[in-house]
Amino acid sequence: MKIIECPRDAMQGLQEFVPTELKVRYINELLKVGFDTIDFGSFVSPKAIPQLKDTAEVLSHLDLEQTKSKLLAIVANARGAHNACLHNQISYLGFPLSLSETFQQRNTNKSIAEAFEELNIIQDLCHDHNKTLVTYLSMGFGNPYGDPYEIPYVSDFISKLKAMDVQIISLADTIGVSNPKNITALFTGITHEFSGVEFGVHLHSDLDTALEKIDAAYKAGCRRFDGAINGFGGCPMAEDKLVGNIATETILSYFQHHHIPIEYNQKAFQTALNIAPE
């Protein structure tokens, strides 16, 4: 079981700038918890996401001596990937590839075809710098724009990614439209179709439906879950009401209730939980 904690996603939509020293204190506490990965920042235009303009500075102050967690940074183009690759502490580069043409333009100012070209360059950079590419299929469960969406359409994207040797793909519900039925159908279908790919889910949800989404994904075979403490987050590029991430404490509560073993430092997690509202 892999839990990916996403303070980057939690913070990116906040209008008030979170001071660098507070980001460092918070992420350093998350590093003590025992998460598989911390999605800690992004190397994107500060004009697009001003909240994360201090990612490199934050990284320089993180205490990585005693943690087992790996670091993931989001990039939207080759330039950002080049910058991220300068930092040996980063293990994963995450790239948002949208199944929706409209959202790809809004999110990265590129067409899907251009995004695939960029992704090829980023994959080469990852190979050259000992990084692993994580591709997020945003609008992974449908979109509000009327753009095409069917499971065979998703499979076509995954086929192209597998041909590029992308080994980790996270199905991202950018606006919270997933439900148990489409989570089960999509996750079950693609895991049976594509061997050798690690699939995960990055689900956004309101409080009322979070547990049923976690349950559906787990029962469909998912063993990689993204979350954010207190359910903060949401994509500011979607131009919709921000639908937060599924709260990490809800994910952990589900596993505990169903006697699914998860090893983590509960004291450190509680400390991070207390810092999050700051």
C-alpha positions in Angstrom: 0.0 0.0 0.0 1.4 3.4 -1.0 0.0 6.7 0.5 1.1 9.8 -1.3 0.6 13.0 0.7 0.0 16.1 -1.4 0.8 19.4 0.4 1.5 20.9 -3.0 -2.1 20.3 -4.2 -3.4 21.4 -0.8 -1.6 24.8 -1.0 -1.6 25.7 -4.7 -5.1 27.1 -4.7 -4.7 29.3 -1.6 -4.6 33.0 -2.5 -2.7 34.1 0.6 1.0 33.1 0.3 2.1 30.5 2.8 5.4 31.7 4.2 8.4 29.6 3.1 9.4 28.8 6.7 5.9 27.5 7.5 5.9 25.3 4.4 9.3 23.9 5.5 8.0 23.2 9.0 4.9 21.5 7.7 6.6 19.3 5.1 9.4 18.3 7.5 6.7 17.0 9.9 5.1 15.1 7.0 8.5 13.5 6.2 8.4 11.9 9.7 5.0 10.2 9.2 6.1 7.4 6.9 4.3 8.2 3.7 5.6 6.5 0.6 5.9 9.9 -1.2 5.4 13.6 -0.5 4.1 15.6 -3.5 5.8 18.7 -2.0 6.0 21.4 -4.7 6.1 22.2 -8.4 8.5 23.8 -10.9 6.0 25.8 -12.9 5.6 29.4 -13.8 5.3 31.6 -10.7 2.7 33.6 -12.7 0.5 30.5 -13.0 1.0 29.2 -9.5 2.5 32.0 -7.3 1.9 29.9 -4.2 4.7 27.5 -5.2 7.3 30.0 -6.4 9.5 29.1 -3.5 9.7 25.3 -4.2 13.5 25.2 -4.7 14.0 27.2 -1.5 11.7 24.9 0.5 13.5 21.9 -0.9 16.9 23.3 0.3 15.6 23.3 3.9 14.0 19.9 4.1 15.4 17.3 6.5 15.7 14.1 4.5 18.2 12.3 6.7 15.8 10.2 8.7 12.8 9.8 6.3 11.8 6.9 4.1 9.5 9.1 2.1 10.5 10.1 -1.5 9.8 13.5 -3.0 7.7 14.3 -6.0 7.5 17.6 -7.9 5.0 18.6 -10.5 6.3 20.0 -13.8 4.3 21.2 -16.8 6.9 21.5 -19.4 10.5 20.6 -20.3 11.9 23.8 -18.7 10.3 22.9 -15.4 11.6 19.4 -15.7 15.1 20.7 -16.4 14.9 22.8 -13.2 13.6 19.9 -11.2 16.3 17.6 -12.4 19.0 19.9 -10.9 17.9 18.6 -7.5 19.1 15.1 -6.5 16.7 15.0 -3.6 13.7 14.6 -6.0 12.8 11.1 -7.0 9.6 11.6 -9.0 8.5 14.2 -11.6 4.8 14.4 -12.0 3.2 15.6 -15.3 -0.5 16.5 -15.7 -1.7 15.0 -18.9 -5.4 15.7 -19.5 -7.9 13.5 -21.2 -9.8 16.7 -21.9 -8.5 19.0 -24.7 -10.1 22.0 -23.1 -8.5 21.4 -19.7 -5.1 20.6 -21.2 -5.2 24.1 -22.7 -6.3 25.7 -19.5 -3.9 23.8 -17.3 -0.7 23.9 -19.4 -1.5 26.1 -22.4 -0.9 23.2 -24.7 -2.9 20.9 -26.8 -3.0 17.2 -25.9 -0.7 16.4 -28.9 1.8 19.1 -27.7 1.6 17.7 -24.2 2.6 14.2 -25.4 5.6 15.7 -27.2 6.6 17.5 -24.0 6.1 14.3 -22.1 8.5 12.5 -24.4 11.2 15.1 -23.6 10.5 14.9 -19.9 10.7 11.1 -19.9 14.1 11.3 -21.6 15.2 13.8 -18.9 14.0 11.5 -16.2 16.0 8.6 -17.7 19.1 10.8 -17.9 18.8 12.1 -14.3 17.7 9.0 -12.5 14.1 10.2 -11.9 10.8 8.4 -12.4 8.0 10.0 -14.3 4.5 9.9 -12.8 1.8 10.8 -15.2 -1.5 12.1 -13.9 -4.4 11.5 -16.2 -6.5 14.6 -15.2 -10.2 14.7 -15.9 -9.7 10.9 -15.5 -13.4 10.2 -14.8 -15.1 12.7 -17.1 -15.1 16.4 -17.7 -17.5 19.3 -17.6 -16.6 20.6 -21.0 -18.3 18.1 -23.3 -15.0 16.7 -24.5 -14.8 13.0 -25.4 -14.7 10.5 -22.6 -15.1 6.7 -22.7 -13.0 3.9 -21.2 -11.6 3.0 -24.6 -10.4 6.6 -25.0 -8.6 6.3 -21.6 -7.1 3.0 -22.7 -5.7 4.7 -25.9 -3.9 7.3 -23.7 -2.5 4.5 -21.5 -1.3 2.5 -24.5 0.7 5.6 -25.7 2.1 6.1 -22.2 3.2 2.5 -21.9 4.9 2.7 -25.3 6.9 5.6 -23.8 7.9 3.4 -20.8 5.8 5.3 -18.3 5.5 3.0 -15.4 3.3 5.0 -12.9 -0.1 6.4 -13.9 -2.4 8.1 -11.5 -6.1 8.5 -12.4 -7.0 12.0 -11.3 -10.5 13.1 -10.6 -9.8 16.8 -11.0 -13.3 18.1 -10.3 -14.9 15.3 -8.1 -17.1 13.6 -10.7 -16.0 10.1 -9.9 -18.4 7.6 -8.2 -18.1 4.0 -7.1 -19.5 2.7 -10.4 -17.1 4.5 -12.8 -14.1 4.0 -10.4 -14.7 0.3 -10.4 -15.2 0.0 -14.1 -12.2 2.1 -15.1 -9.7 0.8 -12.5 -10.7 -2.8 -13.0 -10.6 -2.5 -16.8 -7.2 -0.8 -17.2 -5.4 -3.0 -14.6 -6.6 -6.1 -16.5 -5.6 -4.6 -19.8 -2.2 -3.2 -18.9 0.3 -5.3 -16.9 3.6 -3.8 -15.7 2.1 -0.4 -15.0 1.5 0.9 -11.4 -1.9 2.6 -11.3 -3.1 4.9 -8.5 -5.9 7.3 -7.8 -5.9 11.0 -7.1 -9.5 11.6 -6.1 -11.2 14.8 -5.2 -14.5 14.6 -3.3 -16.9 16.2 -0.9 -17.1 14.7 2.6 -20.3 12.7 2.0 -18.9 10.6 -0.8 -15.2 10.2 0.1 -15.4 6.8 1.8 -17.4 5.2 -0.9 -14.8 6.3 -3.5 -11.9 4.9 -1.4 -13.8 1.7 -0.9 -14.5 1.3 -4.6 -10.9 2.0 -5.6 -9.5 -0.4 -2.9 -11.8 -3.2 -3.9 -11.0 -2.7 -7.6 -7.3 -3.4 -6.7 -5.9 0.1 -6.1 -2.9 0.2 -3.8 -1.7 3.7 -4.5 -3.8 6.5 -3.0 -3.1 10.3 -3.1 -4.5 12.4 -0.2 -4.1 15.7 1.5 -4.5 16.3 5.2 -7.9 18.0 6.1 -9.0 17.6 2.5 -7.5 20.8 1.3 -6.8 21.4 -2.4 -8.3 21.6 -5.8 -7.1 22.7 -9.2 -7.3 26.5 -9.7 -7.0 25.9 -13.5 -10.3 24.0 -13.7 -12.4 27.2 -13.4 -14.9 25.4 -11.3 -15.6 25.5 -7.6 -12.5 23.9 -6.0 -13.4 20.4 -4.9 -10.8 19.4 -2.3 -8.7 16.3 -2.1 -9.8 13.3 -0.2 -8.6 13.8 3.3 -5.6 11.6 4.3 -7.2 11.0 7.7 -10.2 9.6 5.9 -8.1 7.2 3.9 -6.3 6.1 7.0 -9.5 5.7 8.9 -10.9 3.5 6.1 -7.9 1.2 6.3 -8.0 1.0 10.1 -11.7 0.2 10.1 -11.2 -2.6 7.6 -8.1 -3.9 9.4 -5.8 -3.2 6.5 -2.3 -2.8 7.9 -0.7 0.6 7.3 2.6 1.5 9.1 3.0 5.1 10.0 4.1 7.4 12.9 0.8 8.4 14.5 2.3 11.1 16.7 4.0 12.8 13.7 0.8 12.5 11.7 -1.2 14.2 14.6 1.4 17.0 14.7 1.1 17.6 11.0 -2.7 17.5 11.4 -2.4 20.3 14.0 -0.1 22.4 11.8 -2.3 22.1 8.6 -4.8 24.8 9.5 -2.0 27.3 9.9 
